Amino acid sequence: MTQKNNPLHGITLEKVLIELIEHYGWNELGARINIRCFNDDPSIKSSLKFLRKTEWARTKVENLYLDMVS
């Protein structure tokens, strides 16, 4: 199955998160997407764990990333 229409194909969730943090910082990211793992003692590891289990939060992060790169 091809993924040519998927703009996130080949981009890991970790890469998406790191680029968002570099661009916005934790404070702005937490303001844009209000989830505890961004606002309360944030870390890449805890955020990835939460985002991998929580589809709605992952979708918000992916959409913010797509807005940022477009």
Buried (B, 14 or more C-beta within 10 A) or exposed (E): EEEEEEEBEEBEBEEBBEBBBEEBEBEEBBEBBEBEBBBEEBEEEBBBEBBEEBEEBBEBBBEBBEEEEE
